[in-house]
Structures are given as C-alpha cells and as structure tokens.
C-alpha cells in the first residue's frame, strides 16, 4: 500500500491471485479420486483436469513472463503426477482422451502443486514495479503483450476454470 491508502497495481494483482487460491482449495476440498475425475459428459472436463490445467497455465505463463523455471519441473510435480503427457503440456487444446489422462489420487496433490505455483507467482509479483507492467513479454501478438496484460489474462483464465470446477462440483453434489 502507498501512503494515503492507495493500492499499487501489484497489490490488486496479488489480491486477485489470492482469490484464485481460495477457490482452488474450495473446489477440491473433501473430494475423492472418483469425484475429481468425474465428467458431466464424455467431452466435458473433470475437476482434476480443470485445476491441473489452470495451474499449468499459471506456472507456464508466470515462469515465462518473469524468466523463471516452471515449478512443474523444478519441484518434480511432473514426476509426482506421473501423467502420460509431454513434460511441458499445459492442457491447451486437449481432446477428451487427453483430459481423461489427468487423474489424481487426492485433491492434496492438486492443491499442493497450485500452492507452490501460487507462492512463485506472489514472489514475482511482490518485486514488480509499475514500469515492469509495461514491459513486453510476448511479441507474437498484435499488439504485443505487456506483463500487465499477461498477468490479467492468466488471472481471468484461472478464474474461469476454477469457476467451471466449482460448477462441476455442484453437479456432482446434485446427483
């Protein structure tokens, strides 16, 4: 916080990412393996896949934007999850068959991975200045993507996916 109580942009981003963490935990809390991989229809995503995917995207994009190593690889989550998927797979464009490959024994594995990515995200955000948010991190788009835009994009994507996981959880509770 600045003097006078005004928030820095990074404080708003930190608050947003903290909300994702709360919702990730709420989405998987108390669910067993069968509920985590349940799918409302054969082409729908499971809670396990949604949480894994949003975490992989955050891990991939934050690491890239801040020139960090991915938690997935450096903290051996790729080995711990033991998924039959390429090392750098984030779930983007997954078919129903690939969604089915994301299976976990407990929600603790999903939240453990998310919490580790969240901590790396917060560490990166805490050192961010207003000028850093203007830095271009991806030239493949027109216009090029700034750090601030990338951070908001990941935040938006994660909130959408965790909302989908909460929806699937609600469907499971109603059945």
TORVOMI-120238 format. One line per 4 residues: their letters; for each residue x, y negated, z of N, C-alpha, C. Coordinates in steps of 0.001 Angstrom, whole numbers, plus 500000, padded with zeros to 6 digits. Layout:
% residues N
a> X Y Z X Y Z X Y Z  ...
END
This chain:
% residues 175
xxxx> 500835 501183 500000 500000 500000 500000 500882 498751 500000  500447 497757 499270 501119 496465 499262 500647 495638 500444  501377 494555 500691 500895 493609 501687 499542 493098 501245  498679 492848 502198 497359 492350 501857 496380 493467 501518
xxxx> 496845 494735 501601 495940 495859 501419 495688 496275 499983  496363 495672 499005 496164 496076 497604 496915 497371 497345  496268 498258 496607 496892 499552 496304 497751 499459 495047  498841 500174 495056 499644 500365 493853 498948 501412 492991
xxxx> 499192 501373 491702 498620 502376 490794 499029 503774 491224  500270 503944 491694 500708 505279 492104 499900 505791 493290  499457 504880 494175 498640 505300 495315 497274 505811 494854  496733 505199 493827 495459 505653 493262 495649 507020 492612
xxxx> 496742 507189 491877 497036 508484 491262 497242 509562 492314  497968 509255 493366 498185 510218 494457 496850 510621 495062  495969 509663 495282 494647 509976 495821 493890 510912 494873  493945 510632 493588 493268 511480 492607 493806 512897 492606
xxxx> 495117 513046 492627 495705 514383 492641 495424 515106 493965  495353 514372 495082 494968 514989 496354 493543 515542 496280  492676 514861 495565 491298 515344 495415 491245 516636 494609  492099 516745 493599 492163 517997 492836 492541 519137 493787
xxxx> 493555 518915 494609 493995 519955 495532 492850 520402 496445  492105 519458 496985 490965 519799 497848 489961 520672 497100  489666 520303 495865 488673 521039 495081 489177 522409 494650  490474 522533 494366 491053 523836 494035 490863 524792 495212
xxxx> 491181 524325 496403 491023 525169 497586 489556 525537 497799  488655 524589 497643 487226 524854 497827 486703 525851 496795  487230 525803 495587 486749 526682 494519 487095 528144 494760  488210 528420 495420 488644 529815 495579 488495 530351 497003
xxxx> 488243 529480 497952 488194 529892 499354 487210 531041 499578  487719 532110 500183 486875 533234 500561 486487 534180 499444  486945 533932 498233 486596 534811 497116 487592 535963 497001  487070 537128 496704 487913 538293 496475 488286 538412 495012
xxxx> 489114 539396 494695 489588 539575 493319 488457 539712 492293  487400 540433 492629 486305 540624 491671 485598 539312 491356  485378 538488 492380 484739 537186 492144 485658 536254 491358  486945 536319 491639 487894 535431 490959 487977 535710 489462
xxxx> 487778 536964 489068 487874 537293 487639 486515 537427 486962  485430 537263 487738 484083 537359 487158 483882 536254 486129  483162 536602 485052 482895 535641 483981 481395 535648 483702  480774 534479 483648 479334 534406 483407 478895 535039 482088
xxxx> 479796 535067 481126 479547 535736 479847 480910 536200 479327  480916 537094 478349 482201 537628 477869 483166 536572 477316  482642 535469 476838 483512 534424 476290 483793 533290 477273  483251 533378 478478 483441 532316 479477 484757 532510 480223
xxxx> 485193 531462 480881 486409 531504 481684 486086 531907 483118  487000 532635 483732 486858 533018 485138 487419 531911 486028  487086 531984 487307 487653 531041 488277 489173 531185 488298  489666 532420 488301 491122 532640 488320 491780 531970 487124
xxxx> 491203 532170 485937 491799 531568 484747 491739 530049 484829  490615 529494 485222 490468 528033 485277 491483 527403 486230  491648 527982 487411 492593 527422 488387 494033 527635 487916  494325 528837 487386 495662 529080 486849 495969 528097 485715
xxxx> 495036 527933 484797 495240 527059 483637 495442 525606 484057  494588 525087 484917 494751 523676 485296 496076 523461 486017  496504 524461 486766 497786 524360 487464 498941 524441 486481  498839 525342 485505 499891 525458 484486 500016 524165 483691
xxxx> 498874 523563 483313 498924 522314 482549 499563 521208 483381  499148 521087 484646 499742 520060 485505 501242 520312 485660  501618 521547 485913 503025 521901 486073 503819 521550 484813  503326 521975 483672 503992 521734 482385 504109 520245 482075
xxxx> 503015 519526 482196 502998 518113 481794 503762 517213 482768  503649 517485 484065 504387 516675 485049 505883 516938 484904  506255 518204 484771 507679 518528 484590 508228 517830 483355  507485 517877 482258 507939 517242 481024 508036 515727 481179
xxxx> 507039 515113 481766 506991 513647 481880 508084 513092 482797  508467 513875 483807 509464 513401 484774 510811 514112 484616  510974 514872 483524 512205 515612 483254 512578 516511 484437  511616 517313 484867 511784 518257 485964 511641 519672 485421
xxxx> 512042 520642 486221 511808 522046 485879 510399 522428 486327  509781 523340 485589 508455 523809 485964 508529 524691 487207  507629 524449 488148 507503 525254 489357 507235 526716 488982  506456 526941 487936 506116 528282 487454 507372 529134 487275
xxxx> 508439 528512 486797 509675 529226 486507 510675 529148 487653  510825 527995 488262 511866 527823 489279 511517 528461 490614  510229 528599 490907 509822 529213 492175 509260 530622 491957  509549 531187 490795 509230 532578 490460 507741 532920 490440
xxxx> 506882 531921 490282 505458 532236 490180 505163 533044 488920  505922 532809 487869 505734 533565 486633 505919 535062 486917  506909 535413 487712 507139 536816 488072 506103 537307 489074  505769 536466 490057 504815 536858 491090 503439 537144 490505
xxxx> 502975 536309 489585 501681 536534 488954 501716 537782 488068  502844 538028 487420 503002 539215 486597 502008 539319 485447  501676 538199 484832 500717 538205 483734 501388 538657 482442  500646 539337 481630 501144 539792 480333 500974 538660 479318
xxxx> 501692 537545 479593 501628 536351 478756 503037 535780 478612  503297 535024 477554 504614 534387 477414 504939 533478 478613  506219 533354 478929 506681 532579 480098 506147 531158 480156  506072 530493 479026 505675 529086 479013 504198 528877 478672
xxxx> 503424 529947 478625 501995 529867 478297 501262 529043 479356  500431 528120 478903 499620 527312 479824 498137 527643 479722  497784 528513 478799 496383 528866 478605 495697 528091 477512  496377 527114 476950 495766 526304 475892 495437 527198 474702
xxxx> 494179 527160 474262 493742 527926 473109 493547 529411 473368  493482 529811 474624 493321 531223 474932 492016 531793 474384  492127 532979 473860 490962 533754 473444 490354 534421 474678  489186 535006 474525 488556 535730 475629 489458 536855 476131
xxxx> 490173 537517 475219 491079 538602 475614 492235 538085 476467  492751 536920 476131 493847 536356 476935 493336 535853 478277  492124 535285 478311 491525 534859 479585 491446 536066 480525  491086 537210 479990 490944 538425 480793 492274 538893 481391
xxxx> 493388 538469 480835 494702 538861 481348 495061 538140 482649  494373 537054 482945 494684 536287 484158 493881 536885 485310  494556 537762 486041 493952 538486 487162 494855 538284 488381  494231 538075 489531 494990 537896 490772 494353 538732 491878
xxxx> 495165 539088 492861 494669 539870 493991 493964 539021 495038  494291 537721 495055 493655 536842 496039 493753 535386 495595  492890 534587 496175 492933 533152 495915 494183 532505 496476  494818 533169 497451 496034 532612 498051 497145 532449 497023
xxxx> 497218 533349 496062 498236 533226 495018 497964 531979 494176  496698 531756 493825 496330 530575 493039 496591 529290 493817  496164 529243 495079 496359 528013 495862 497830 527817 496213  498561 528904 496405 499998 528771 496676 500721 528131 495508
xxxx> 500401 528600 494308 501007 528007 493115 500543 526564 492957  499235 526319 493111 498761 524945 492961 499449 524036 493982  499536 524463 495230 500141 523617 496271 501593 523278 495957  502328 524228 495402 503732 523974 495034 503808 522957 493895
xxxx> 502933 523082 492907 502888 522111 491804 502439 520754 492326  501466 520765 493218 500962 519517 493799 502090 518784 494531  502888 519506 495295 503989 518878 496031 504990 518261 495060  505326 518969 493978 506238 518391 492993 505620 517154 492351
xxxx> 504333 517203 492078 503627 516049 491500 503703 514856 492436  503406 515076 493721 503447 513968 494683 504842 513385 494814  505867 514238 494833 507240 513742 494916 507554 512851 493715  507130 513263 492546 507371 512464 491343 506599 511144 491410
xxxx> 505352 511212 491837 504527 510000 491891 505036 509002 492925  505513 509491 494059 505987 508584 495124 507127 507685 494640  507931 508181 493712 509048 507384 493201 508704 506567 491971  507448 506580 491564 507038 505900 490337 506790 504419 490581
xxxx> 507296 503589 489675 507046 502156 489732 506024 501787 488664  505513 500576 488759 504565 500093 487754 505212 500119 486364  506474 499757 486289 507174 499756 484996 507303 501175 484436  507488 502160 485318 507591 503551 484868 506332 504001 484132
xxxx> 505190 503508 484551 503920 503927 483954 503811 503523 482487  504613 502549 482069 504615 502085 480677 505548 502912 479781  506430 503693 480406 507410 504475 479660 506702 505478 478745  507150 505563 477507 506579 506502 476536 507125 507895 476825
xxxx> 506216 508868 476983 506619 510237 477296 506298 511215 476170  505524 510765 475173 505159 511668 474076 504920 510849 472813  505833 511002 471866 505769 510249 470602 504945 510964 469534  504431 512158 469838 503695 512937 468841 502298 512386 468562
xxxx> 501858 511411 469315 500511 510858 469175 500582 509445 468632  499487 508988 468074 499393 507604 467590 498173 506972 468244  498356 506086 469203 499637 505547 469665 500375 506540 470561  501689 506329 470712 502471 507178 471612 501896 507129 473038
xxxx> 502100 508213 473781 501511 508365 475113 502484 507857 476180  501992 506960 477009 502791 506457 478129 502654 507406 479321  503547 507239 480294 503481 508042 481503 502136 507842 482196  501682 506599 482294 500399 506334 482954 499248 507046 482276
xxxx> 499215 507000 480950 498155 507672 480200 498249 509182 480398  499449 509748 480384 499618 511186 480572 499134 511603 481963  499466 510825 482978 499053 511161 484344 497538 511153 484489  496885 510183 483872 495424 510116 483922 494814 511249 483107
xxxx> 495424 511588 481983 494944 512690 481158 494979 514010 481924  496074 514288 482606 496195 515517 483393 495170 515501 484524  495038 514378 485187 494062 514228 486270 492651 514536 485767  492297 513978 484634 490974 514194 484047 490767 515660 483678
xxxx> 491746 516249 483012 491649 517645 482600 491510 518563 483812  492316 518320 484832 492265 519149 486041 490910 519035 486729  490377 517829 486835 489079 517658 487482 487971 518357 486699  488048 518306 485380 487056 519024 484577 487130 520527 484834
xxxx> 488328 521075 484839 488475 522522 485023 488111 522968 486437  488462 522188 487433 488099 522598 488797 486585 522470 488988  485965 521520 488300 484503 521433 488318 483863 522642 487664  484471 523114 486581 483975 524332 485929 484114 525528 486864
xxxx> 485221 525610 487590 485417 526702 488548 484359 526641 489646  484051 525448 490121 483011 525294 491143 481653 525726 490590  481396 525430 489332 480152 525839 488692 480062 527368 488609  481139 528007 488184 481148 529471 488110 480941 530049 489509
xxxx> 481570 529456 490507 481383 529914 491896 479915 529815 492282  479270 528726 491906 477852 528574 492205 476999 529614 491500  477352 529946 490279 476627 531005 489562 476777 532336 490270  477984 532624 490761 478227 533875 491473 477428 533945 492771
xxx> 477320 532812 493444 476569 532773 494706 475081 533000 494475  474597 532609 493286 473184 532764 492979 472808 534131 492462  473813 534978 492192 473488 536287 491600 473406 537375 492647
END
